[in-house]
Amino acid sequence: MDKAKTGDTVSIHYTGMLESGEVFESTKERDPIEITLGNRKVIPGVEKGILGMAVGETKTFEVTPEEGFGERMQEFKTAVKREDLPDQMKPVIGQPLKVEQPDGESFVMFISDMDEDTVTLDANHPLAGQTLTFTVELMALK
């Protein structure tokens, strides 16, 4: 029986859970996703967990921050004055905000804290710094 290896295209169903057991994402209610192993389209820990799986196999494994969304970096946070936000904006913790750099490139930051005068923007991925658990079922292998 063939086993998944780097370069293979696989179809998987997966469920991702936080350390608390809360599900943060799952494909169970939709079509499986297709990825090519080694293309870096998913976090390294998930690719590593899929390697060696056979079609029909289900596997549960942990992904550390180093192999997931990275460690939480304090330097990725910045406080801005509320008055510098767009006039119509009503900031909410967790809200994404697209930030454009002077060179025209943009990226997404999330509101992580706020008080009367400032709003803290965080460029860390929301799952950074967390050990995650994934349950993956290999549906097809090409």
Secondary structure, 3 states (H helix, E strand, C coil): CCCCCCCCEEEEEEEEECCCCCEEEECCCCCCEEEECCCCCCCHHHHHHHCCCCCCCEEEEEECHHHCCCCCCHHHEEEEEHHHCCCCCCCCCCCEEEEECCCCCEEEEEEEEECCCEEEEECCCCCCCCCEEEEEEEEEEC
